[in-house]
Amino acid sequence: MASGRLVRVLGHLDAGQVTSEGASAAAGVPVLEKERAECSFDVRELTYILDGGEMQTMLHEVIQSQLESTPELFDYNAHDFSRMEVRERTMEKIHYCSNMMKMMKKSKVDREDEQRTRGRTGKGSKQEADMTEAFWKILGLYDPNWSTRIAVHYGLFGGAIYGQGTDEQRELYAEDIQTLRIVGCFAMTELGHGSFVRGIETTATYDIPTQQFIINTPTETATKWWIGGAAHTCTHSVVFAQLYIKGKNYGVHSFICQLRNKDGSTCEGIEIGDCGLKMGRQGVDNGWIKFHNVAVPRDNMLMRWAKVSPTGEYSKPPKAQLSYGALIAGRVSLISGSADIMKKALTIAVRYSAVRTQFPKKSDEDNDENTDAIHPKESGEEQILNYQSHQYRLMPLLAGTYAFHFAAMQINATYDDMMADIESEALENLPETHATAAGLKAFTTWWAQKGLEQCRQCLGGHGYSAYSALPGMLSDFGVMVTWEGDNTVMAQQNARFLVKKYREAKGGKRLTGFMKYLSDYIHGNTPNISLSIYRMEDLYDPQTQLEIHKKWAAALIVRACDRLDTESWNDCMMDLIQASEAHCYYYVLSCFADRIKNIADINIGRAMKRLADLFALENMEQHLGNLLREAVLHPSHAKLIQVAKMRVIASVREEAVPLVDAFNYPDFMLSPLGRYDGDIYTHYFEMVRRAPNSQGIAPYFKKFISPLING
């Protein structure tokens, strides 16, 4: 059976620990039982759709079970760690995983030897790749400190060598990267430059007689800054620097440079320090690096695309984006990560809001305005999830989470296809994938950051507690809107691509693929959608929703480009960012609509359709000004949109608990307030009691309190 093969691939794990959270949960609070009993769809089947199949769901559950049952990996009291404690704990996990991967590698070699002996070929590579991808995905939700360190090493450092290095360079470093015999970082940003990579000041000057590059930090602002893993850990780095040959600047290129010796000391000419306390992710040792004329061999320049010969002859890459391939992968991962973090936040917020009751239930005839009443009526207190104000905040976020999840699945597939094309040196899809990833990275992380705060507020006073998990999630997520490219700059990267496509279409070129909508609009092939909306029900039509988003995006692109004919980019910047936003939201809705068409289960399809309706209507209401200005909609539609949105919000609320159950996150990855069984207060109180110094006499009592009260 397939499940048996999966367990064998994960032979180091205890398959007996695999359980469904839904199947194993205790009876718990009756209110959540009631919420689930009224669900119209099969929650488990929806989980399979979200995960990409039953096997993927099983894989996730095996990994989750392993995390929870392994003392080296599981943290009960992570919220109470100091900065250095969380760094040490993070490295302990990495050390454990390194040993685990070595055992897995040995097991794989043993299996392959056995298969060769029996005359068979191993076919586990796809399963192993799926396992690795699932592991890092779950890791990112469970412990962002741990996942960030790993992502910098494998994703950025390793990804740069794999994406930009020659076959020889790949082979030279592959084993050491895989086994962590070298630990890498990604030295791109500087004290004085971040998103404007072309402006970085670090230099790499080619010395022809010695065939070496001399890497130097010429100014204080050229100091490499915010380099993850640099402060205490990394032995090597991919360093981005301005390439100089015979006095001529050839732009930014990347070089492998050793930072530390085996004893932990820094190499000659290299100065490293810690960037200090941050908003979040304290377990990541972000550092600064200065290079004082450090010589590296010519072969240390990553030369898959750009090349420098021994005599100093330079060959440029076929496309500039190839130099930043690792960043595209990072941005794609942040799109998925934004949806995943919101799944976690909403699971906590929705379950808590279903269990939490506050204020007496009121009938429609009850006009009592005393909301501070302390004596609940006989009918009991109301679930706060039943208050329209709570639904108005949470239900659109739930719809958006599903929409962005399916969009993330699509951009991941597109990225994989692009990487396969690049391997065969087919580069035609690179610009659009690069631009789409940049735009989606910006608008998904912005959306998720706002959504996390809304979820935190929906926990009321308990949202201020670190044990609710939301404050830590917010502080850890904050970096997402600026790393891998500042969001405002990323939106403009996407806008530059849109401007280019607009000018191509205006020049007579017929755009194809997703960008066809812009060509259609420019050449008058777009229907006047506002004339087909007469009733509220018309707004629930999927094609109408897509046409509205399509025309919204196209109109804003044309508006911004028309202004660019006579005005500067800076003067048009907000129009360009709004055009990028509209384009990205149209892309997301299109992905959602396409996914719904492929759902065979009618009941799940209906549930997803309601979420797609809400996502579309939320976009319309939030951007009504632009929709009216560009005559995409008529002022009479404003009221229809508002009423339609409130109706679908109420409908989504009815199945809000099953919809977050489908995300399938176990209790240990959430917080006591988001428990599956609804027993939130007992476990919340228990966690608070177990905190250091939660009871008894304060350590500073004698020094400061006693003199005051006994003086």
C-alpha positions as CSV (number, residue, x, y, z in Angstrom):
1,M,0.0,0.0,0.0
2,A,1.0,3.6,-0.6
3,S,0.9,4.4,3.1
4,G,3.3,1.6,3.8
5,R,5.8,2.9,1.3
6,L,5.6,6.3,2.8
7,V,6.4,5.0,6.3
8,R,9.4,3.1,4.9
9,V,10.7,6.3,3.4
10,L,10.3,7.8,6.8
11,G,11.9,4.8,8.5
12,H,13.5,6.9,11.2
13,L,10.1,8.1,12.4
14,D,7.5,6.2,14.5
15,A,4.6,5.7,12.2
16,G,2.5,4.5,15.1
17,Q,2.3,8.1,16.3
18,V,0.4,9.2,13.2
19,T,-3.0,10.3,14.3
20,S,-5.8,12.6,13.0
21,E,-6.4,15.5,15.3
22,G,-10.1,15.2,14.5
23,A,-10.1,11.5,15.4
24,S,-8.2,11.6,18.6
25,A,-9.5,14.8,20.2
26,A,-11.3,14.5,23.5
27,A,-15.0,15.3,23.8
28,G,-14.2,18.7,25.3
29,V,-16.4,21.7,25.2
30,P,-19.8,20.9,23.7
31,V,-19.9,24.2,21.7
32,L,-17.2,23.0,19.3
33,E,-18.9,19.7,18.9
34,K,-22.0,21.5,17.9
35,E,-20.1,23.7,15.4
36,R,-18.6,20.7,13.8
37,A,-21.8,18.6,13.8
38,E,-23.5,21.2,11.5
39,C,-20.8,21.1,8.8
40,S,-22.0,20.4,5.3
41,F,-18.7,19.0,3.9
42,D,-16.1,16.4,4.7
43,V,-13.3,18.2,6.6
44,R,-10.7,15.5,6.0
45,E,-11.3,15.6,2.2
46,L,-10.8,19.4,2.3
47,T,-7.5,18.8,4.2
48,Y,-6.4,16.5,1.4
49,I,-7.2,19.2,-1.2
50,L,-5.3,21.8,0.7
51,D,-2.3,19.6,1.2
52,G,-2.2,18.3,-2.3
53,G,-3.4,14.8,-1.6
54,E,-3.9,12.2,1.1
55,M,-0.3,11.1,1.1
56,Q,0.9,14.6,1.7
57,T,-1.5,14.9,4.6
58,M,-0.2,11.7,6.1
59,L,3.3,13.0,5.6
60,H,2.5,16.2,7.5
61,E,1.0,14.3,10.3
62,V,4.1,12.0,10.6
63,I,6.4,15.0,10.8
64,Q,4.1,16.8,13.3
65,S,4.0,13.8,15.5
66,Q,7.8,13.5,15.4
67,L,8.3,17.1,16.4
68,E,6.0,16.8,19.3
69,S,7.5,13.5,20.6
70,T,11.1,14.5,20.2
71,P,12.5,16.3,23.3
72,E,15.4,17.8,21.3
73,L,12.8,19.5,19.0
74,F,9.7,20.2,21.2
75,D,9.5,23.4,23.3
76,Y,6.8,23.7,25.9
77,N,8.0,27.0,27.4
78,A,9.6,28.8,24.4
79,H,7.8,32.0,25.2
80,D,9.9,32.3,28.4
81,F,13.3,31.9,26.8
82,S,15.9,34.6,27.0
83,R,17.6,35.8,23.8
84,M,20.7,33.7,24.2
85,E,18.6,30.7,25.4
86,V,16.5,30.7,22.3
87,R,19.7,31.0,20.1
88,E,21.3,28.0,21.9
89,R,18.0,26.0,21.7
90,T,17.8,26.8,18.0
91,M,21.3,25.5,17.4
92,E,20.5,22.4,19.4
93,K,17.6,21.6,17.0
94,I,19.8,22.2,14.0
95,H,22.4,19.9,15.5
96,Y,19.8,17.2,16.1
97,C,18.5,17.6,12.5
98,S,22.0,17.4,11.1
99,N,22.5,14.1,12.8
100,M,19.1,12.9,11.7
101,M,19.9,13.7,8.1
102,K,23.2,11.9,8.3
103,M,21.3,8.8,9.5
104,M,18.8,9.2,6.7
105,K,21.6,9.5,4.2
106,K,23.3,6.3,5.5
107,S,19.9,4.5,5.4
108,K,19.4,5.6,1.8
109,V,22.9,4.4,0.8
110,D,22.2,1.1,2.5
111,R,18.9,0.7,0.7
112,E,20.5,1.6,-2.6
113,D,23.3,-1.0,-2.0
114,E,20.6,-3.6,-1.3
115,Q,18.6,-2.7,-4.4
116,R,21.7,-2.9,-6.5
117,T,22.5,-6.3,-5.0
118,R,19.0,-7.4,-6.0
119,G,19.2,-5.8,-9.4
120,R,16.6,-3.0,-8.7
121,T,16.8,0.7,-9.0
122,G,15.7,3.0,-6.1
123,K,12.7,5.2,-6.8
124,G,12.4,7.1,-3.5
125,S,13.6,10.5,-4.7
126,K,10.2,12.0,-5.3
127,Q,9.0,10.9,-1.9
128,E,12.1,12.1,-0.2
129,A,11.8,15.5,-1.9
130,D,8.2,15.7,-0.7
131,M,9.3,14.8,2.8
132,T,11.9,17.5,2.8
133,E,9.5,20.2,1.5
134,A,6.8,19.2,4.1
135,F,9.4,19.2,6.9
136,W,10.5,22.8,6.2
137,K,6.9,24.0,5.7
138,I,5.9,22.6,9.1
139,L,9.1,23.8,10.7
140,G,8.5,27.4,9.6
141,L,5.2,27.4,11.4
142,Y,6.4,25.7,14.5
143,D,9.7,27.6,15.0
144,P,10.5,30.5,12.7
145,N,14.0,30.9,14.3
146,W,14.9,27.3,13.4
147,S,13.4,27.5,9.9
148,T,15.0,30.8,9.2
149,R,18.5,29.6,10.0
150,I,17.9,26.5,7.9
151,A,16.4,28.5,5.0
152,V,19.3,30.9,4.9
153,H,21.8,28.0,4.7
154,Y,20.0,25.7,2.3
155,G,17.7,28.2,0.5
156,L,19.8,31.3,0.1
157,F,23.4,30.1,0.4
158,G,22.9,26.7,-1.1
159,G,20.3,28.0,-3.6
160,A,22.7,30.7,-4.8
161,I,25.4,28.1,-5.5
162,Y,23.0,25.7,-7.1
163,G,21.3,28.4,-9.2
164,Q,24.4,30.5,-10.1
165,G,27.3,28.1,-9.7
166,T,28.8,25.9,-12.4
167,D,28.4,22.2,-12.4
168,E,31.9,21.9,-10.9
169,Q,31.0,24.4,-8.1
170,R,27.8,22.6,-7.3
171,E,29.7,19.3,-7.0
172,L,32.4,20.8,-4.9
173,Y,30.1,22.2,-2.3
174,A,27.0,20.0,-2.4
175,E,28.1,17.4,0.2
176,D,29.4,19.9,2.7
177,I,26.3,22.0,2.4
178,Q,24.0,19.0,2.8
179,T,25.8,17.7,5.9
180,L,26.4,21.2,7.4
181,R,30.1,20.7,7.4
182,I,30.1,24.2,6.2
183,V,27.3,26.6,7.3
184,G,26.5,29.4,4.8
185,C,24.9,32.8,4.8
186,F,23.9,35.3,2.1
187,A,25.7,38.6,2.3
188,M,23.7,40.9,0.1
189,T,22.3,43.8,2.1
190,E,24.5,46.5,3.6
191,L,24.2,49.2,6.3
192,G,23.6,51.8,3.6
193,H,21.7,49.7,1.0
194,G,19.0,47.1,1.1
195,S,16.5,46.7,-1.8
196,F,18.6,48.7,-4.2
197,V,21.0,45.9,-4.9
198,R,22.7,47.7,-7.8
199,G,23.8,50.4,-5.3
200,I,25.8,48.2,-2.9
201,E,29.3,49.4,-2.2
202,T,31.3,46.2,-1.4
203,T,33.9,45.7,-4.1
204,A,35.4,42.6,-5.7
205,T,38.4,43.6,-7.8
206,Y,40.0,41.0,-10.1
207,D,43.8,40.7,-9.8
208,I,45.0,39.2,-13.1
209,P,48.5,38.2,-11.9
210,T,47.2,36.1,-9.0
211,Q,43.9,35.2,-10.5
212,Q,42.1,36.3,-7.3
213,F,39.3,38.6,-6.4
214,I,40.0,41.1,-3.7
215,I,36.8,41.7,-1.7
216,N,36.8,44.9,0.3
217,T,34.5,47.1,2.4
218,P,35.5,50.6,1.2
219,T,33.1,52.6,3.5
220,E,31.2,52.2,6.7
221,T,27.9,52.0,4.8
222,A,29.3,49.1,2.8
223,T,29.3,46.9,5.9
224,K,27.2,43.9,5.2
225,W,24.2,44.1,7.5
226,W,21.4,41.9,8.8
227,I,23.2,38.8,7.5
228,G,21.4,35.8,9.0
229,G,23.7,33.4,10.7
230,A,26.8,35.6,10.4
231,A,27.1,36.8,14.0
232,H,28.0,33.4,15.6
233,T,27.5,30.5,13.2
234,C,28.4,30.7,9.5
235,T,31.7,29.5,8.2
236,H,31.1,30.6,4.6
237,S,29.1,33.2,2.7
238,V,27.9,34.1,-0.8
239,V,29.0,37.7,-1.0
240,F,27.4,40.2,-3.4
241,A,29.9,42.8,-4.6
242,Q,30.6,45.3,-7.4
243,L,32.9,43.5,-9.9
244,Y,35.8,45.5,-11.1
245,I,38.2,44.3,-13.9
246,K,41.0,46.6,-15.1
247,G,39.2,49.6,-13.5
248,K,35.8,49.0,-15.1
249,N,32.7,48.2,-13.1
250,Y,30.7,45.3,-14.4
251,G,27.9,45.5,-11.7
252,V,26.9,43.2,-8.9
253,H,28.1,39.6,-8.9
254,S,28.4,36.9,-6.2
255,F,31.4,35.2,-4.7
256,I,32.0,32.4,-2.2
257,C,34.1,33.6,0.7
258,Q,35.1,31.7,3.9
259,L,34.4,33.6,7.1
260,R,35.5,31.4,9.9
261,N,38.0,28.7,10.6
262,K,37.1,25.3,12.2
263,D,37.9,26.7,15.6
264,G,35.3,29.4,15.2
265,S,37.8,32.3,14.8
266,T,37.3,34.7,11.9
267,C,39.5,34.4,8.9
268,E,42.2,37.0,8.2
269,G,40.9,40.3,7.0
270,I,37.3,39.6,8.1
271,E,35.5,41.4,10.9
272,I,32.1,40.2,12.2
273,G,29.7,41.3,14.9
274,D,26.1,40.9,16.0
275,C,23.3,43.3,14.9
276,G,21.8,43.2,18.3
277,L,18.2,42.9,19.7
278,K,15.5,42.7,17.0
279,M,11.7,43.0,16.8
280,G,11.5,39.2,16.5
281,R,13.3,36.0,15.6
282,Q,15.8,36.4,18.4
283,G,17.0,32.9,17.7
284,V,18.6,34.0,14.4
285,D,22.1,35.5,14.9
286,N,21.9,38.4,12.3
287,G,25.3,39.9,12.0
288,W,27.4,42.5,10.2
289,I,30.5,41.7,8.2
290,K,33.5,43.9,7.0
291,F,36.0,42.7,4.5
292,H,39.5,44.1,4.6
293,N,41.0,43.2,1.2
294,V,40.2,39.5,1.4
295,A,41.5,37.5,-1.5
296,V,39.5,34.6,-2.9
297,P,40.4,32.4,-5.9
298,R,38.9,33.2,-9.3
299,D,36.9,29.9,-9.1
300,N,35.0,31.3,-6.1
301,M,33.0,33.6,-8.3
302,L,29.7,31.9,-9.2
303,M,30.0,31.6,-12.9
304,R,27.1,29.6,-14.3
305,W,25.9,32.7,-16.1
306,A,28.4,35.6,-15.9
307,K,32.0,34.6,-16.3
308,V,35.5,36.0,-15.9
309,S,38.4,34.3,-17.7
310,P,41.8,33.9,-16.2
311,T,43.0,36.9,-18.3
312,G,40.1,39.1,-17.1
313,E,37.7,38.7,-20.1
314,Y,34.1,39.2,-19.0
315,S,31.0,37.4,-20.3
316,K,27.6,38.8,-19.2
317,P,24.6,36.6,-18.3
318,P,21.7,36.3,-20.8
319,K,19.2,37.8,-18.3
320,A,19.9,40.0,-15.3
321,Q,17.3,38.2,-13.2
322,L,19.5,35.1,-13.2
323,S,21.8,36.8,-10.8
324,Y,19.1,36.8,-8.2
325,G,17.6,33.3,-8.7
326,A,17.8,32.5,-5.0
327,L,15.7,35.5,-4.1
328,I,12.9,34.4,-6.4
329,A,12.7,31.1,-4.5
330,G,12.7,33.0,-1.2
331,R,9.8,35.3,-2.3
332,V,7.8,32.3,-3.5
333,S,8.3,30.7,-0.1
334,L,7.1,33.8,1.6
335,I,3.8,33.7,-0.4
336,S,3.2,30.2,0.9
337,G,4.4,31.3,4.4
338,S,1.9,34.1,4.6
339,A,-1.0,31.8,3.9
340,D,0.3,29.3,6.4
341,I,0.8,31.7,9.2
342,M,-2.7,33.0,8.7
343,K,-4.1,29.5,8.9
344,K,-2.4,29.1,12.3
345,A,-3.7,32.5,13.5
346,L,-7.2,31.9,12.3
347,T,-7.4,28.5,13.8
348,I,-6.6,30.1,17.2
349,A,-8.8,33.1,16.7
350,V,-11.9,31.2,15.3
351,R,-11.8,28.4,17.9
352,Y,-11.3,30.8,20.7
353,S,-14.1,33.1,19.4
354,A,-16.5,30.1,19.2
355,V,-15.7,29.0,22.8
356,R,-15.5,32.4,24.4
357,T,-18.8,33.9,25.5
358,Q,-19.4,37.4,26.6
359,F,-22.5,39.5,27.4
360,P,-26.1,38.1,27.7
361,K,-27.8,36.8,24.6
362,K,-30.2,39.3,23.2
363,S,-33.4,38.8,21.2
364,D,-34.3,41.1,18.3
365,E,-36.8,42.8,20.6
366,D,-34.2,43.4,23.4
367,N,-33.1,47.0,23.2
368,D,-31.2,47.0,26.5
369,E,-28.1,49.1,25.9
370,N,-26.4,48.1,29.1
371,T,-23.5,46.2,27.6
372,D,-21.7,46.2,30.9
373,A,-24.4,44.1,32.6
374,I,-22.9,41.6,35.0
375,H,-25.9,39.3,35.4
376,P,-26.3,37.1,32.3
377,K,-29.9,36.3,31.3
378,E,-31.2,32.8,31.8
379,S,-30.4,32.1,28.1
380,G,-26.7,32.4,28.9
381,E,-24.0,34.5,27.3
382,E,-23.3,34.9,23.5
383,Q,-20.4,33.3,21.6
384,I,-18.3,36.2,20.5
385,L,-18.1,34.6,17.1
386,N,-21.8,35.4,16.7
387,Y,-21.3,39.1,17.0
388,Q,-21.3,40.7,13.5
389,S,-18.3,42.8,14.4
390,H,-16.2,39.7,15.1
391,Q,-17.4,38.0,11.9
392,Y,-16.7,41.2,9.9
393,R,-13.0,41.0,11.0
394,L,-12.4,37.3,10.8
395,M,-14.5,35.9,7.9
396,P,-12.8,37.9,5.2
397,L,-9.5,36.9,6.5
398,L,-10.6,33.2,6.4
399,A,-11.6,33.7,2.7
400,G,-8.4,35.4,1.9
401,T,-6.3,32.7,3.5
402,Y,-7.9,30.1,1.3
403,A,-7.5,32.3,-1.8
404,F,-3.8,33.0,-1.1
405,H,-3.2,29.3,-0.3
406,F,-4.4,28.3,-3.7
407,A,-2.5,31.2,-5.4
408,A,0.7,30.0,-3.5
409,M,0.2,26.5,-4.9
410,Q,0.0,27.9,-8.4
411,I,3.1,30.2,-8.1
412,N,5.1,27.3,-6.6
413,A,4.2,25.2,-9.6
414,T,5.1,28.0,-12.0
415,Y,8.4,28.5,-10.2
416,D,9.2,24.7,-10.4
417,D,8.5,24.8,-14.2
418,M,10.7,27.9,-14.6
419,M,13.6,26.2,-12.8
420,A,13.2,23.2,-15.0
421,D,13.3,25.5,-18.0
422,I,16.4,27.3,-16.7
423,E,18.2,24.0,-16.4
424,S,17.8,23.6,-20.1
425,E,18.6,27.3,-20.6
426,A,15.1,28.2,-21.7
427,L,14.6,31.6,-20.1
428,E,11.4,33.0,-21.7
429,N,9.3,32.5,-18.5
430,L,11.8,34.0,-16.1
431,P,10.7,37.7,-16.4
432,E,7.0,37.0,-15.7
433,T,7.7,34.6,-12.9
434,H,10.2,37.0,-11.3
435,A,7.7,39.8,-11.5
436,T,4.7,37.8,-10.3
437,A,6.6,36.5,-7.3
438,A,7.8,40.0,-6.4
439,G,4.2,41.4,-6.5
440,L,2.6,38.5,-4.7
441,K,5.4,38.6,-2.0
442,A,4.5,42.3,-1.4
443,F,0.7,42.0,-1.2
444,T,0.5,38.7,0.6
445,T,2.9,39.7,3.4
446,W,1.2,43.1,3.8
447,W,-2.2,41.4,4.0
448,A,-1.0,38.7,6.4
449,Q,0.7,41.3,8.7
450,K,-2.6,43.2,9.0
451,G,-4.5,39.9,9.4
452,L,-2.3,38.7,12.3
453,E,-3.1,41.9,14.2
454,Q,-6.8,41.5,13.6
455,C,-6.7,37.9,14.9
456,R,-4.8,39.1,17.9
457,Q,-7.4,41.8,18.7
458,C,-10.2,39.2,18.3
459,L,-8.7,37.4,21.3
460,G,-9.5,40.4,23.5
461,G,-7.3,40.9,26.5
462,H,-5.8,37.4,26.2
463,G,-4.4,38.5,22.8
464,Y,-1.9,40.5,24.8
465,S,-0.5,37.3,26.4
466,A,2.5,35.7,24.8
467,Y,0.9,32.4,25.6
468,S,-1.8,33.1,23.0
469,A,1.0,32.8,20.4
470,L,-0.3,35.8,18.4
471,P,2.1,38.4,19.8
472,G,5.1,36.2,19.0
473,M,3.7,35.4,15.6
474,L,3.3,39.2,14.9
475,S,6.8,40.1,16.0
476,D,8.4,37.2,14.1
477,F,6.4,37.9,11.0
478,G,7.3,41.6,10.9
479,V,10.5,41.1,9.0
480,M,8.5,39.5,6.1
481,V,7.5,42.8,4.7
482,T,11.1,44.0,4.3
483,W,13.4,41.0,3.8
484,E,13.7,39.3,0.4
485,G,12.9,42.8,-0.9
486,D,11.1,45.7,0.7
487,N,7.4,45.4,-0.2
488,T,7.1,48.8,-1.8
489,V,10.1,48.0,-4.0
490,M,8.7,44.6,-4.8
491,A,5.4,46.1,-5.9
492,Q,7.3,48.4,-8.2
493,Q,9.3,45.5,-9.7
494,N,5.9,44.0,-10.6
495,A,4.7,47.3,-12.0
496,R,7.8,47.6,-14.2
497,F,6.9,44.3,-15.8
498,L,3.3,45.6,-16.3
499,V,4.5,48.8,-17.9
500,K,6.6,46.8,-20.3
501,K,3.7,44.6,-21.2
502,Y,1.5,47.7,-21.7
503,R,3.9,49.2,-24.1
504,E,4.2,45.9,-26.0
505,A,0.5,45.7,-26.3
506,K,0.2,49.4,-27.4
507,G,2.8,48.7,-30.0
508,G,0.6,46.1,-31.6
509,K,1.8,42.9,-29.9
510,R,-0.9,40.5,-28.8
511,L,-0.2,39.4,-25.3
512,T,-0.7,35.8,-24.4
513,G,-1.1,33.7,-21.2
514,F,-2.3,35.5,-18.1
515,M,-1.4,39.0,-19.5
516,K,-3.9,38.5,-22.3
517,Y,-6.4,40.5,-20.3
518,L,-4.4,43.7,-20.7
519,S,-4.2,43.3,-24.4
520,D,-7.9,42.7,-24.6
521,Y,-8.6,45.9,-22.6
522,I,-6.3,48.0,-24.6
523,H,-7.8,46.8,-27.9
524,G,-11.4,47.2,-26.7
525,N,-12.2,43.5,-26.2
526,T,-13.5,43.9,-22.7
527,P,-17.2,43.9,-22.0
528,N,-18.8,46.7,-19.9
529,I,-19.4,44.6,-16.9
530,S,-21.2,47.3,-14.9
531,L,-24.2,47.0,-17.3
532,S,-24.7,43.4,-16.4
533,I,-25.1,43.9,-12.6
534,Y,-28.7,44.6,-11.7
535,R,-29.2,42.5,-8.6
536,M,-27.2,41.4,-5.6
537,E,-27.1,37.9,-7.0
538,D,-25.2,39.0,-10.0
539,L,-22.2,39.8,-7.8
540,Y,-22.0,36.1,-6.9
541,D,-21.4,35.1,-10.5
542,P,-17.8,33.9,-10.8
543,Q,-17.3,35.3,-14.3
544,T,-18.7,38.6,-13.2
545,Q,-16.2,38.7,-10.3
546,L,-13.3,37.9,-12.6
547,E,-14.4,40.5,-15.1
548,I,-14.6,43.2,-12.4
549,H,-11.1,42.3,-11.2
550,K,-9.7,42.1,-14.7
551,K,-11.0,45.5,-15.7
552,W,-9.9,47.0,-12.4
553,A,-6.4,45.8,-13.0
554,A,-6.2,46.8,-16.7
555,A,-7.7,50.2,-16.1
556,L,-5.2,51.0,-13.3
557,I,-2.3,49.8,-15.5
558,V,-3.4,52.0,-18.4
559,R,-3.9,55.0,-16.1
560,A,-0.4,54.7,-14.6
561,C,1.2,54.2,-18.0
562,D,-0.6,57.1,-19.5
563,R,0.8,59.3,-16.7
564,L,4.3,58.0,-17.3
565,D,4.2,59.4,-20.8
566,T,4.6,62.9,-19.3
567,E,5.5,62.4,-15.6
568,S,8.3,60.8,-13.7
569,W,8.2,57.4,-12.1
570,N,8.3,59.0,-8.7
571,D,5.3,61.2,-9.5
572,C,3.3,58.1,-10.6
573,M,4.5,55.8,-7.9
574,M,1.3,55.3,-6.0
575,D,-0.7,54.7,-9.2
576,L,1.9,52.1,-10.2
577,I,1.7,50.4,-6.8
578,Q,-2.1,50.4,-7.0
579,A,-1.9,48.9,-10.5
580,S,0.4,46.2,-9.2
581,E,-2.0,45.4,-6.4
582,A,-5.0,45.1,-8.7
583,H,-3.1,42.8,-11.0
584,C,-2.0,40.6,-8.1
585,Y,-5.5,40.4,-6.6
586,Y,-6.8,39.4,-10.0
587,Y,-4.2,36.7,-10.3
588,V,-5.2,35.4,-6.8
589,L,-8.9,35.3,-7.6
590,S,-8.2,33.6,-10.9
591,C,-6.2,30.9,-9.1
592,F,-9.0,30.4,-6.6
593,A,-11.6,30.2,-9.3
594,D,-9.5,27.7,-11.3
595,R,-9.0,25.5,-8.3
596,I,-12.8,25.5,-7.5
597,K,-13.5,24.2,-11.0
598,N,-11.3,21.1,-10.3
599,I,-13.0,20.2,-7.0
600,A,-15.1,17.1,-7.5
601,D,-16.8,17.1,-4.1
602,I,-20.0,19.2,-4.5
603,N,-20.2,20.2,-0.9
604,I,-16.6,21.2,-0.6
605,G,-17.0,23.1,-3.9
606,R,-20.0,25.0,-2.5
607,A,-18.0,25.9,0.7
608,M,-15.1,27.1,-1.4
609,K,-17.4,29.1,-3.7
610,R,-18.7,31.0,-0.6
611,L,-15.2,31.8,0.3
612,A,-14.3,33.0,-3.2
613,D,-17.5,35.2,-3.2
614,L,-16.3,36.8,0.1
615,F,-12.8,37.3,-1.2
616,A,-14.0,39.0,-4.3
617,L,-16.6,41.2,-2.5
618,E,-14.0,42.2,0.1
619,N,-11.7,43.3,-2.7
620,M,-14.5,45.3,-4.3
621,E,-15.5,47.0,-1.1
622,Q,-11.9,47.8,-0.1
623,H,-11.1,49.3,-3.5
624,L,-14.5,50.8,-4.3
625,G,-13.0,54.2,-5.0
626,N,-10.8,53.0,-7.8
627,L,-13.6,50.8,-9.2
628,L,-15.9,53.8,-9.4
629,R,-13.3,56.2,-10.7
630,E,-12.4,53.9,-13.6
631,A,-16.1,53.3,-14.3
632,V,-15.7,49.6,-13.6
633,L,-18.7,49.8,-11.4
634,H,-21.6,52.3,-11.0
635,P,-22.3,54.1,-7.7
636,S,-25.6,52.2,-7.4
637,H,-23.5,49.0,-7.0
638,A,-21.9,50.1,-3.8
639,K,-25.0,49.2,-1.7
640,L,-25.3,45.9,-3.5
641,I,-21.7,45.0,-2.7
642,Q,-22.1,45.9,1.0
643,V,-25.3,43.8,1.4
644,A,-23.9,40.9,-0.6
645,K,-20.7,40.8,1.5
646,M,-22.6,40.8,4.8
647,R,-24.8,38.0,3.7
648,V,-21.9,35.8,2.6
649,I,-20.0,36.7,5.9
650,A,-22.9,35.3,7.9
651,S,-22.9,32.2,5.7
652,V,-19.2,31.5,6.1
653,R,-19.5,32.0,9.8
654,E,-21.8,28.9,10.0
655,E,-18.9,26.7,9.0
656,A,-15.9,28.7,10.3
657,V,-14.8,26.1,12.8
658,P,-14.7,23.2,10.3
659,L,-13.0,25.5,7.8
660,V,-10.1,26.1,10.2
661,D,-10.1,22.4,11.3
662,A,-9.3,21.6,7.7
663,F,-5.9,23.3,8.1
664,N,-5.1,20.3,10.3
665,Y,-2.7,21.9,12.8
666,P,-2.2,20.0,16.0
667,D,-2.6,21.7,19.4
668,F,1.1,21.9,20.1
669,M,1.7,24.1,17.1
670,L,-1.1,26.5,18.1
671,S,-1.7,27.8,21.6
672,P,-4.0,26.9,24.5
673,L,-6.5,29.3,23.2
674,G,-6.8,27.4,19.9
675,R,-7.2,23.9,21.3
676,Y,-9.1,21.4,19.2
677,D,-11.2,20.2,22.1
678,G,-12.1,23.8,23.2
679,D,-10.7,23.3,26.7
680,I,-8.9,26.6,26.5
681,Y,-8.9,28.0,30.0
682,T,-7.5,25.0,31.9
683,H,-4.5,24.6,29.6
684,Y,-4.0,28.4,29.3
685,F,-3.9,28.7,33.1
686,E,-1.6,25.7,33.4
687,M,0.9,27.3,31.0
688,V,0.9,30.5,32.9
689,R,1.4,28.7,36.2
690,R,4.5,26.9,34.8
691,A,6.2,30.1,33.7
692,P,9.4,31.0,35.7
693,N,8.7,32.9,38.9
694,S,4.9,32.9,38.3
695,Q,4.3,32.4,42.0
696,G,6.0,33.1,45.3
697,I,8.2,35.9,46.5
698,A,9.8,38.0,43.7
699,P,13.6,37.7,43.4
700,Y,13.9,41.4,43.8
701,F,11.7,41.6,46.9
702,K,14.4,42.1,49.5
703,K,16.3,44.7,47.4
704,F,13.4,46.9,46.3
705,I,10.0,46.0,47.6
706,S,10.7,45.2,51.2
707,P,12.4,48.6,51.9
708,L,9.3,50.3,50.6
709,I,6.7,48.5,52.6
710,N,8.8,47.9,55.7
711,G,10.7,51.1,55.8
